[in-house]
Amino acid sequence: MKKPSLYSKLALFPALIIYLELVLHIFMGMSLKYFPIYFFFSIGYGAILTAITGLFGNKRYTLVTKILVFIVSFIYGAEYFAKTTLQ
């Protein structure tokens, strides 16, 4: 299996969180006027998750990355579900 490059490791979580924030706000019909705040939050939160995955070797990196991607995606899905059903 090909090892992920350093740039792809650094960009994965910030890009994922920016994408999920945009999708959530667009599907909910919310305003994007605070997008710069969401953008910087996503960069910071993604950097923390990248640092967590950087603590592991390559074999465990892929497992931990898959688990964290699932957890983050599940949180955004649960937030969308909660906002649509409870509002």
Secondary structure, DSSP 8 states (H G I E B T S, - for coil): -----HHHHHHHHHHHHHHHHHHHHHHHT---TTHHHHHHHHHHHHHHHHHHHTTS-HHHHHHHHHHHHHHHHHHHHHHHHHHHHH-
